[in-house]
Amino acid sequence: MYNFPVSKTVDPLVHQITDEEVSDKAKEIFESMKEHTGEVPKWMRVMANCEDVFVGFFSLFKATMDDAPVDKELKWKLAYFVSELNKCEYCVSVTLARLKGFGIEKEDVENLKGVSGEKELAALAYAEAATTHAFDVDQKTFDNLKKHFSDAEIVELTAVIGLFNFINRFNDALGVFPDIA
């Protein structure tokens, strides 16, 4: 897996923007995050080094992970699945925490017991294909997806998959790892 020092905190490869350094639009997002969760996550402090990217990504994240047209629980299952495929420790830890909030335990997710039928299995098969070989998603996988989801839902599922492929790569490339307990 990852070979990082055994300590409580693992610092990313680039500076984490502090509350005093954050500027304009990013400051509003920091304040909102602190209000809702009590803290600003490490990945946000790293991404805030480039305010335009941070603000744009956060806007896309909110639009993608809201509750329409696909329900949030399925989106977070896909986010976990993509993050696990990519072996992004930070995103796996975050998505597992979100799924626990839906009452889904880690073991259920890891064994796909948290999957509730053909519809979710079709979404997971698509997520795997889009993550591992997006240029060549097989027609059978896509046809099965179309049996269960509208075009709008498929666009949103694809956005979730793409969003987490991006943030997985972003976090891993910049050394944004979960803190060690």
N, C-alpha and C positions, 0 to 999 in steps of 0.2 A: 504494500500500500504506500502511504506517504512516509518519507523519511525526514521528519522534522523534530527539533529538540523537544525533550520531555519537560514541559513547563506549563504554567497555568495559561499563559497567553502566547499565541503565535502571531508575530507581526507580519503584515503583508509586505511585499517587496517595494511598494511605494507608500508615500506618506498618507496617513489618515487625516482628513480635514477635521479640525477641531471646531467646536461650537463658535469660538472666537474668529476663526478664519473663514467660515462659510459665508457665501455671498448671496445676495438678492433672492432669486427664486428658489435656490437650493435651501436657503435658510427657512423658508416657509415649509418645505418638505421635512426638514430636520425637526422643526417645532411640532408639526403634525404627528410625526413618528413618535417623538418623545411623549406627546400627549396620549397617544393610543397604546404604546407598548412600554413606555418608561425609558427607552434608550434608542439610539440610532445605531443600526447594525453596521458591522465592520465593512461589508461590501458597499454600503451607501457612502460611508466616509471615504472609501477608496475612490469610488466612481465620481464623487463630488470634486475631485481634482479637475475634472473637465465639466463645468456646470451645464453646458449645452447637452452633452451626452447624458448626464445624470437626470436632468429635468425631462428630456425626451424619453429616456428609458423608463423613468418612474411613471410617466403618463401612459406609455404603452403597457406597462405592468398592470396598472390599475384598470385600464380598459380591457385587457385580456383576462385578468383573473377575477372580474366581477361575476355576478351570478346569472348572466344571460348571454347567449341563449343556452349554453351548456352549464349545468350546475357546478358549483364550486368544488364539491367533493370529488367529482370525476376529474376536474382540472388539476386538483392537488395530487390525485393518484397518478395522473400522467406526469406531472412535474417530478414526483418521486421516482417514477419508473425511468424517465429520461435521465435524471440525475444519477441514478444507480447504474444505468447503462454506461454513462460517461465517467463513472467513479469519482464524482465531485463530492468530496466529503462534506463540505460546507452546505451545499444544497440538499444533500441527503438528510443532514441533521435538521435543517429548517423544514423541509417537507414532511419529515416524520413527525415533527412537533405539530405542524398544522393538521396532519391526519389524526393525530391523537386528540386534537380539539374536536374532531368529528366523531370521536369514540372508536377510532380504528387503531388497534394496537400494532406495534412494529412487526410482531411475528405474523400477524394476519396479512399485512401489506407485503412482507418479504415472501410469503408463501402464496400470495395472490388469493388468500381466503377472503380478503376484503373486497374482492371483485364480486359484483352482484349480477352476473349473467353474461349472455352473449353480446349485449351491447358494449359493456365495458371491455370484454375480451377483444372485440373488434377494434376498439379505440387503442388498446394496448398493442395489438399487432401492428396497427398503423404507426403508432409512436415509435416502435422498434424499427420498422422499415424506414420511416422518415429520418430517424436518428442515425442509423447505420448505413443506409444507402438511399438517400432521398432522391437521387437521380434515377433510381430504378425501382420505384415502389411497384410491386407486382399487381397485376390487374385483379387477381382474386382477392387480395387484401383490400384493395380499394372498393371493389364491388361489394364485399362484405360490409365495409364501412358505410357505404351508401344505403344498405338495407336498414340501417339503424339511425342514421343521422341525415339531417337536411344539409343543403349546400352551405347555409349560414353556420350551422354547427361544425361542419367540416373545416370551414375557414377558421373558426375559433379554435378548434382542436389543433389545427396546424400552427396557429399563432402561439398556443401554449407550448407546443413541442419546440418551435423555433426559439421562443423566448428563453426556455430553460436550456436549450443547447447553447445559446449565447451566454447566459449568466454562468453556466457551468464552465465554459471556456474562459470567460472573464475572470472568475474567481480562481480557478486553477492556475492560469497563466500569471496572475499577479500575487499568488501566494495567499489568497484569502481562505484560510483554513479555520475550522472550528477551534475554539479554545479547548484546551485539554483540562478535563475535570480533575 
